[in-house]
Amino acid sequence: MDDYRERLRVPLAWWLLAMPSALILGATLYAGLTGPWPFIIMAVLVAGCALLLITMGLGSIEVRDGTLRAGNDALPLTAVSEVACLDEKQTTRLRGPIADPAARLYSRPYLKKSVYLVVPPPSPAGPYWLIGTRHPAELAAAVERCRVQAGREPVA
């Protein structure tokens, strides 16, 4: 049974902006060409754009059986010592200016909020995990629930 599962699909607005942009770029690039080349160029650009957006939307976050899975990485929740929901400003700071290079980051550019999980040293999983999500409160609650079920004390 899944305690939490979220697909990180690309927002509709990105599709609505990307596809016309690819078409306009294709129309600009083929100016002056004859034959089938204009259609080939536009088809390749639109297909490439769609492939990029689909690939970006394949990510998922899952909390199940005492483990957090973010993409291909897994973190046993018994190793987590602190859980916090971060707003947009805090997430931006931890992604950039004050980020630790050893930390694990799993996010997408369109996810503005995140959950911060501290992993005490010495840990090969890094000092903390920053997981981008649309629902940080629900993800943090699922992590806490699984930690309590695994025998860890809840974080105050």
FIGU-107969 format. One record per residue (C-alpha): residue number from 1; x, y, z. Coordinates in nm, 4 decimals. Layout:
BEGIN
<numi pos="NUM" px="X" py="Y" pz="Z"/>
...
This chain:
BEGIN
<numi pos="1" px="0.0000" py="0.0000" pz="0.0000"/>
<numi pos="2" px="0.1279" py="0.3448" pz="-0.0931"/>
<numi pos="3" px="0.1290" py="0.6059" pz="0.1800"/>
<numi pos="4" px="0.1932" py="0.8804" pz="-0.0745"/>
<numi pos="5" px="0.2415" py="0.8925" pz="-0.4503"/>
<numi pos="6" px="0.2787" py="1.1913" pz="-0.6789"/>
<numi pos="7" px="0.3524" py="1.2150" pz="-1.0502"/>
<numi pos="8" px="0.5478" py="1.5280" pz="-1.1395"/>
<numi pos="9" px="0.3726" py="1.6015" pz="-1.4688"/>
<numi pos="10" px="0.4527" py="1.9158" pz="-1.6641"/>
<numi pos="11" px="0.1833" py="2.1828" pz="-1.6205"/>
<numi pos="12" px="-0.0567" py="2.2491" pz="-1.9080"/>
<numi pos="13" px="0.0717" py="2.6070" pz="-1.9372"/>
<numi pos="14" px="0.4150" py="2.4759" pz="-2.0375"/>
<numi pos="15" px="0.2572" py="2.2722" pz="-2.3177"/>
<numi pos="16" px="0.0529" py="2.5726" pz="-2.4309"/>
<numi pos="17" px="0.3657" py="2.7876" pz="-2.4476"/>
<numi pos="18" px="0.6103" py="2.5305" pz="-2.5865"/>
<numi pos="19" px="0.4153" py="2.3958" pz="-2.8826"/>
<numi pos="20" px="0.3358" py="2.7317" pz="-3.0489"/>
<numi pos="21" px="0.6951" py="2.8390" pz="-2.9826"/>
<numi pos="22" px="0.8252" py="2.5282" pz="-3.1612"/>
<numi pos="23" px="0.5901" py="2.5973" pz="-3.4529"/>
<numi pos="24" px="0.6992" py="2.9616" pz="-3.4779"/>
<numi pos="25" px="1.0666" py="2.8607" pz="-3.4631"/>
<numi pos="26" px="1.0047" py="2.6016" pz="-3.7338"/>
<numi pos="27" px="0.8275" py="2.8560" pz="-3.9512"/>
<numi pos="28" px="1.1200" py="3.0935" pz="-3.9095"/>
<numi pos="29" px="1.3833" py="2.8308" pz="-3.9893"/>
<numi pos="30" px="1.2279" py="2.7040" pz="-4.3088"/>
<numi pos="31" px="1.1774" py="3.0448" pz="-4.4707"/>
<numi pos="32" px="1.2834" py="3.0174" pz="-4.8301"/>
<numi pos="33" px="1.3015" py="2.6375" pz="-4.8477"/>
<numi pos="34" px="1.0952" py="2.4403" pz="-5.0954"/>
<numi pos="35" px="0.9664" py="2.0872" pz="-5.1143"/>
<numi pos="36" px="0.8996" py="1.8759" pz="-4.8055"/>
<numi pos="37" px="1.1692" py="2.0435" pz="-4.5902"/>
<numi pos="38" px="0.9413" py="2.2959" pz="-4.4174"/>
<numi pos="39" px="0.7121" py="2.0208" pz="-4.2919"/>
<numi pos="40" px="1.0023" py="1.7980" pz="-4.1904"/>
<numi pos="41" px="1.1672" py="2.0785" pz="-3.9921"/>
<numi pos="42" px="0.8434" py="2.1687" pz="-3.8126"/>
<numi pos="43" px="0.7595" py="1.8040" pz="-3.7384"/>
<numi pos="44" px="1.1052" py="1.7425" pz="-3.5919"/>
<numi pos="45" px="1.0875" py="2.0553" pz="-3.3728"/>
<numi pos="46" px="0.7367" py="1.9787" pz="-3.2445"/>
<numi pos="47" px="0.8263" py="1.6111" pz="-3.1795"/>
<numi pos="48" px="1.1458" py="1.7107" pz="-2.9992"/>
<numi pos="49" px="0.9605" py="1.9625" pz="-2.7854"/>
<numi pos="50" px="0.6897" py="1.7082" pz="-2.7003"/>
<numi pos="51" px="0.9524" py="1.4451" pz="-2.6159"/>
<numi pos="52" px="1.1300" py="1.6877" pz="-2.3823"/>
<numi pos="53" px="0.8073" py="1.7775" pz="-2.1999"/>
<numi pos="54" px="0.6982" py="1.4139" pz="-2.1713"/>
<numi pos="55" px="1.0406" py="1.3139" pz="-2.0353"/>
<numi pos="56" px="1.0305" py="1.5940" pz="-1.7777"/>
<numi pos="57" px="0.6869" py="1.4738" pz="-1.6644"/>
<numi pos="58" px="0.7907" py="1.1136" pz="-1.5994"/>
<numi pos="59" px="0.9225" py="1.1828" pz="-1.2494"/>
<numi pos="60" px="0.7458" py="1.0509" pz="-0.9423"/>
<numi pos="61" px="0.7696" py="1.0568" pz="-0.5637"/>
<numi pos="62" px="0.6520" py="0.7642" pz="-0.3562"/>
<numi pos="63" px="0.6443" py="0.6845" pz="0.0155"/>
<numi pos="64" px="0.5863" py="0.3139" pz="0.0760"/>
<numi pos="65" px="0.7075" py="0.0426" pz="0.3126"/>
<numi pos="66" px="0.9175" py="0.2855" pz="0.5172"/>
<numi pos="67" px="1.1063" py="0.4124" pz="0.2123"/>
<numi pos="68" px="1.0944" py="0.7355" pz="0.0160"/>
<numi pos="69" px="1.1514" py="0.6852" pz="-0.3543"/>
<numi pos="70" px="1.2307" py="0.9936" pz="-0.5581"/>
<numi pos="71" px="1.2983" py="0.8935" pz="-0.9160"/>
<numi pos="72" px="1.5550" py="0.6130" pz="-0.9067"/>
<numi pos="73" px="1.6844" py="0.7001" pz="-0.5577"/>
<numi pos="74" px="1.5530" py="0.5470" pz="-0.2370"/>
<numi pos="75" px="1.5914" py="0.6692" pz="0.1204"/>
<numi pos="76" px="1.4948" py="0.4545" pz="0.4198"/>
<numi pos="77" px="1.2873" py="0.6806" pz="0.6407"/>
<numi pos="78" px="1.4485" py="0.5429" pz="0.9558"/>
<numi pos="79" px="1.7586" py="0.7410" pz="0.8506"/>
<numi pos="80" px="1.5706" py="1.0735" pz="0.8498"/>
<numi pos="81" px="1.6141" py="1.2898" pz="1.1609"/>
<numi pos="82" px="1.4175" py="1.5986" pz="1.0579"/>
<numi pos="83" px="1.1329" py="1.6766" pz="0.8162"/>
<numi pos="84" px="1.0213" py="2.0267" pz="0.7140"/>
<numi pos="85" px="0.7904" py="2.1779" pz="0.4534"/>
<numi pos="86" px="0.9552" py="2.4637" pz="0.2663"/>
<numi pos="87" px="0.7884" py="2.7523" pz="0.0888"/>
<numi pos="88" px="0.8964" py="2.8973" pz="-0.2444"/>
<numi pos="89" px="1.1622" py="3.1313" pz="-0.1046"/>
<numi pos="90" px="1.3230" py="2.8667" pz="0.1183"/>
<numi pos="91" px="1.3203" py="2.6150" pz="-0.1674"/>
<numi pos="92" px="1.4908" py="2.8620" pz="-0.4008"/>
<numi pos="93" px="1.7652" py="2.9281" pz="-0.1463"/>
<numi pos="94" px="1.8303" py="2.5568" pz="-0.0881"/>
<numi pos="95" px="1.8403" py="2.4902" pz="-0.4621"/>
<numi pos="96" px="2.0951" py="2.7629" pz="-0.5208"/>
<numi pos="97" px="2.2901" py="3.0028" pz="-0.3009"/>
<numi pos="98" px="2.3127" py="2.7981" pz="0.0210"/>
<numi pos="99" px="2.2885" py="2.4506" pz="-0.1337"/>
<numi pos="100" px="2.5244" py="2.1792" pz="-0.0147"/>
<numi pos="101" px="2.6893" py="2.0042" pz="-0.3125"/>
<numi pos="102" px="2.6616" py="1.6692" pz="-0.1314"/>
<numi pos="103" px="2.2841" py="1.7008" pz="-0.0859"/>
<numi pos="104" px="2.0321" py="1.5055" pz="-0.2917"/>
<numi pos="105" px="1.7954" py="1.7195" pz="-0.4961"/>
<numi pos="106" px="1.4933" py="1.5797" pz="-0.6758"/>
<numi pos="107" px="1.2766" py="1.8467" pz="-0.8288"/>
<numi pos="108" px="1.1524" py="2.0054" pz="-1.1467"/>
<numi pos="109" px="1.1727" py="2.3730" pz="-1.2498"/>
<numi pos="110" px="0.7952" py="2.4126" pz="-1.2249"/>
<numi pos="111" px="0.7770" py="2.2873" pz="-0.8636"/>
<numi pos="112" px="0.8027" py="2.5858" pz="-0.6320"/>
<numi pos="113" px="0.7683" py="2.4139" pz="-0.2922"/>
<numi pos="114" px="0.9569" py="2.1240" pz="-0.1399"/>
<numi pos="115" px="1.0127" py="1.8971" pz="0.1573"/>
<numi pos="116" px="1.3446" py="1.9069" pz="0.3401"/>
<numi pos="117" px="1.4687" py="1.5793" pz="0.4928"/>
<numi pos="118" px="1.7773" py="1.5839" pz="0.7151"/>
<numi pos="119" px="1.9928" py="1.2705" pz="0.7126"/>
<numi pos="120" px="2.2421" py="1.2767" pz="1.0021"/>
<numi pos="121" px="2.6102" py="1.2022" pz="0.9314"/>
<numi pos="122" px="2.7801" py="0.9789" pz="0.8493"/>
<numi pos="123" px="2.5484" py="0.8979" pz="0.5638"/>
<numi pos="124" px="2.6214" py="0.8099" pz="0.2032"/>
<numi pos="125" px="2.2821" py="0.9638" pz="0.1195"/>
<numi pos="126" px="2.4164" py="1.3160" pz="0.1764"/>
<numi pos="127" px="2.3418" py="1.5678" pz="0.4540"/>
<numi pos="128" px="1.9865" py="1.6315" pz="0.3371"/>
<numi pos="129" px="1.7355" py="1.5556" pz="0.0633"/>
<numi pos="130" px="1.5314" py="1.8300" pz="-0.1003"/>
<numi pos="131" px="1.2240" py="1.6862" pz="-0.2717"/>
<numi pos="132" px="1.0198" py="1.9193" pz="-0.4935"/>
<numi pos="133" px="0.6459" py="1.8610" pz="-0.4715"/>
<numi pos="134" px="0.3106" py="2.0236" pz="-0.5362"/>
<numi pos="135" px="0.1821" py="1.9022" pz="-0.1975"/>
<numi pos="136" px="0.4572" py="1.9500" pz="0.0654"/>
<numi pos="137" px="0.2284" py="1.9146" pz="0.3691"/>
<numi pos="138" px="0.0893" py="1.5805" pz="0.2500"/>
<numi pos="139" px="0.4350" py="1.4444" pz="0.1650"/>
<numi pos="140" px="0.5795" py="1.5543" pz="0.5013"/>
<numi pos="141" px="0.2831" py="1.3965" pz="0.6846"/>
<numi pos="142" px="0.3331" py="1.0676" pz="0.4967"/>
<numi pos="143" px="0.7042" py="1.0681" pz="0.5834"/>
<numi pos="144" px="0.6248" py="1.1316" pz="0.9507"/>
<numi pos="145" px="0.3606" py="0.8572" pz="0.9524"/>
<numi pos="146" px="0.6043" py="0.6043" pz="0.8079"/>
<numi pos="147" px="0.8799" py="0.7108" pz="1.0489"/>
<numi pos="148" px="0.6472" py="0.6545" pz="1.3478"/>
<numi pos="149" px="0.5408" py="0.3151" pz="1.2097"/>
<numi pos="150" px="0.9090" py="0.2223" pz="1.1753"/>
<numi pos="151" px="0.9698" py="0.3052" pz="1.5425"/>
<numi pos="152" px="1.1233" py="0.6545" pz="1.5137"/>
<numi pos="153" px="0.9970" py="0.9385" pz="1.7305"/>
<numi pos="154" px="0.8029" py="1.2101" pz="1.5456"/>
<numi pos="155" px="0.9878" py="1.5329" pz="1.4770"/>
<numi pos="156" px="0.8612" py="1.8169" pz="1.6954"/>
